[in-house]
Amino acid sequence: MLQTNTRTAAPLVSLTGVGVRRQGRWLVRGVEFSIAPGEIVTLIGPNGSGKSTTAKAAIGVLKPDEGSVARKAGLKVGYVPQKLSVDWTMPLTVERLMTLTAPLKRAEIDAALAATGIRHLARAEVQHLSGGEFQRALLSRAIARKPDLLVLDEPVQGVDFSGEIALYDLIKTIRNTTGCGILLISHDLHVVMAETDTVICLNGHVCCRGTPQAVSRSPEYLRLFGARAGQTLAFYQHHHDHTHLPDGRVLHADGSITEDCRPDDGRHDLLPTGGRAGPMRIVHTHGPDCGCGQHPAPGGEAGGERRDA
Ligand SMILES: Nc1ncnc2c1ncn2[C@@H]1O[C@H](COP(=O)(O)OP(=O)(O)OP(=O)(O)O)[C@@H](O)[C@H]1O
């Protein structure tokens, strides 16, 4: 097994204050995180919260409108997008899918399909694959060029619960044998892959981040789903100090409601709530130009700046 010290290795990719704006709207703003070799980072958040946008900015498919993304020189990325633009009326075999965008040697195709356990499906038509087999075919395609960073956008979509566990086991094996970094995207807000080092909860900005709590500590979960599920999946406990209301406004811990809680309305600072790898909480720092309407007037008693913790 390949061991990588994720604490000391230089990051593969590092995002600082990243914001992406389209048609006058910030899709995400103030996003900060990095991924080291062997590290697994999972982005979670509701639909439309900016997970795919963030992943695309991380790998350079999208250029951020503010902030910066630093990538290791010569970084090789294996990307499994959420949606694939394929003409499904045309017959397409798994091995052809592997070489659609760039050529691969026979041995590379065989090795990648063997690694994901679907070598026997090389000549099968993609249209006939099950959900789990299709995800394995996409994973084979992504690992075939031996990437430093694997980016998997909803890799367990269309897969049942036991297939989900098998896929996460496979992703863990790929990380352990190759030492690549992994950026996972999931819209499950509470259950993530147990091997995840850092969970980042997005909703247009980073709402909270932390380590997942091992599911093996939860006897009810183990009784329901068995020990294997406990080793593969983990609960993520959120530590938000604010709530995103259905109409898009934000309810703060002190009961105040603001139109928006994005970084252009104030600042979101990540504060450790305990331990080096402990959960983080967000505080909204009000300033004279934060635009949230909640801060005292300039020269007021709080000096124009206040924090909701
Ligand atoms: N090119 C674009 N122009 C305008 N809006 C866009 C563009 N791309 C994405 N969006 C919008 O940005 C928001 C974030 O999209 P994104 O796909 O990043 O979300 P997501 O968290 O991955 O969602 P899901 O879980 O549904 O896949 C959505 O409201 C989406 O409609």
The ligand as an ORCA input file, in Angstrom:
! r2SCAN-3c Opt
* xyz 0 1
  N     -22.828     29.069    -16.798
  C     -23.750     29.388    -15.885
  N     -24.466     30.523    -16.012
  C     -25.390     30.887    -15.093
  N     -25.673     30.149    -13.989
  C     -24.991     29.008    -13.823
  C     -23.993     28.563    -14.741
  N     -23.483     27.396    -14.307
  C     -24.125     27.126    -13.156
  N     -25.034     28.074    -12.864
  C     -25.903     28.141    -11.672
  O     -25.030     28.172    -10.556
  C     -25.582     27.500     -9.450
  C     -24.591     26.470     -8.955
  O     -24.499     25.421     -9.909
  P     -23.658     24.120     -9.623
  O     -23.861     23.172    -10.771
  O     -22.268     24.491     -9.274
  O     -24.373     23.570     -8.308
  P     -24.263     22.154     -7.592
  O     -24.111     22.432     -6.140
  O     -23.212     21.314     -8.224
  O     -25.718     21.582     -7.869
  P     -26.293     20.089     -8.041
  O     -26.203     19.402     -6.710
  O     -27.717     20.327     -8.434
  O     -25.489     19.401     -9.103
  C     -26.905     26.920     -9.948
  O     -27.936     27.790     -9.522
  C     -26.768     26.931    -11.463
  O     -28.012     27.074    -12.075
*
